[in-house]
Amino acid sequence: MTAINPQSVRSPENAVHNTAISTRTTIHCIQTSPHVYLVMTQVEFGPEKLSKCRKSLAGHRFAAKQEAITKTLWTISSLLFCIASCYVAASTPGTPALDKMKSLVGTWEGKTADGRLVTTSYHLTAGGTAVMEESSVDHMITMFYVVGDRLALTHYCSVGNQPHMEATISSDGTTLDFVFVGGTNIPALKTGHMHRAVFRLVDADHYTEDWTWTKDGKSVSEHFEMRRKQ
């Protein structure tokens, strides 16, 4: 280890004005009783080395800009895809029929044929692409949505199965006749399940529901007269 004379240390001003050589100076203070030593290390970079460093730095900056541009374009492309998908979904033939179900959003009350009180509520869900019906009868749920060009429903029944139906719409658009096309937890047609549901839209404050239960080849229907509560 060598003690360094402070007078021999190149000043920062000298380093700045030296255009041919760039110097990085590091000074370490080491105490060894009773003396204190200053140890200086210098690393000199010539013009070629500096040029390579500048090019490397420029390359990193360019790569960072390219990455930012790529991320921005990806975000824009994703947004355009979502917008296009929503437009296609909104323009399918089944959409006007779904709009009929959307007109039922709110709370309804009525009676069964034997006088039992029933309350039903309709809500928009899934960003307005589906309508959910909840009945006070065993809190059963029915979801209405569009499949391809057809209006469909899935009924979550209290017996534990989920029949899937697709609708035929009357020419005046006031009657939606849903018929069973499949489902889950229904291994055979003889298994008890809701097989048909008919909605008749009378006016803004009245509609009817007719549900048909099928089991072992036999069917029974139940009629509901509903009026808007709110």
Stockholm file with secondary structure:
# STOCKHOLM 1.0

chainA/1-230         MTAINPQSVRSPENAVHNTAISTRTTIHCIQTSPHVYLVMTQVEFGPEKLSKCRKSLAGHRFAAKQEAITKTLWTISSLLFCIASCYVAASTPGTPALDKMKSLVGTWEGKTADGRLVTTSYHLTAGGTAVMEESSVDHMITMFYVVGDRLALTHYCSVGNQPHMEATISSDGTTLDFVFVGGTNIPALKTGHMHRAVFRLVDADHYTEDWTWTKDGKSVSEHFEMRRKQ
#=GR chainA/1-230 SS CCCCCGGGSCCHHHHHHCSSCEEEEEEEEEEETTEEEEEEEEEEECHHHHHHHHHHHHHHHHHHHHHHHHHHHHHHHHHHHHHHHHHHHHTSTTHHHHHHHHTTCEEEEEEETTCCEEEEEEEEEGGGTEEEEEESSTTCEEEEEEETTEEEEEEECTTSCEEEEEEEECTTSCEEEEEEEEEESCCSTTSCEEEEEEEEEEETTEEEEEEEEEETTEEEEEEEEEEECC
#=GC SS_cons         CCCCCGGGSCCHHHHHHCSSCEEEEEEEEEEETTEEEEEEEEEEECHHHHHHHHHHHHHHHHHHHHHHHHHHHHHHHHHHHHHHHHHHHHTSTTHHHHHHHHTTCEEEEEEETTCCEEEEEEEEEGGGTEEEEEESSTTCEEEEEEETTEEEEEEECTTSCEEEEEEEECTTSCEEEEEEEEEESCCSTTSCEEEEEEEEEEETTEEEEEEEEEETTEEEEEEEEEEECC
//
